[in-house]
Amino acid sequence: MSRDFDSLKSFHLLAECLSYGIAATNLNIDQTTLSRRIIKLESEIGFKLFSRGKGQISLTNSGSRFYDQTRKIVQDYNKSVIDAKLLSSSNFSSLKIGYMAFAAMEIAPKHIAHFQKKYPKIIVKLRYLNSQNQLAALENGEIDIGYIIGPIKNKNFIEISVAKERLVVLCAKDHKFKTLTEIPPTLLADQALILGDLIEWNIFRWRLEDMFEKHGVNLDVSLEATSTLAILGLVSAGLGLTIYPESIMNFIKNEDLIARPLHGDNFSIMTSVICQKNYKTSEVKSFIESLE
């Protein structure tokens, strides 16, 4: 561990217990060394982390903010150390899996749970990326497996279709669509839509536009959001409708929302698992085989 990180980790332990004695014991150092680390860190960042007086210490406002904003750094470091120790053993290996938002709802979790049960000594590392960015990450070796919106028909990748889902319209419970069992696409021509932005939903947005154009409908996107939670919140508030793969219905607990499938055979989306065609690791081979 570097000396700089020694100081940061020491600060976090002290901030959590507010006792030099307890923190020093946990760090296996004496209180004088701990005090020097904190003073050194305060000198480097240019502000006081703790208020001291009458045998007690407390975080300053700046110290509290610094703790919150550096907590993930310490957590990531500790996790990296644990992962590295596991990988240093010949009994463990790793597999890096990328996934997009829709695969995270049901498809990828089921596959990964099955894979980890079958191969418990392969450490799975997950990374959220939209479909397009997963292609670049695969080419650069940043991930080994990807869950994307398919098909892509790219000769550089092996692509396996793992799901085809109908698309459903989500709306507030008091919306006029509540009486319908299916929604004809033409009814969405005058409806305000709430969709993921073009960075997060890029391929899905393009596919939606193509599907509706075949029915002469231009989508009116009135609001954009970056997360499913935000989108559903806006819809339940009556600010518009959204469109999702049908697996979202298994996760809707909000009584203010209803879901209705779009009418028409072309209103569906495919999820594909992809990897490089010339993959070289047994972990990738094992994962692909586990899908069969």
Summary of the structure (lengths in Angstrom):
residues: 292
radius of gyration: 25.2
end to end distance: 43.5
largest distance: 75.3
contacts: 859
relative contact order: 0.14
helix: 45%
strand: 26%
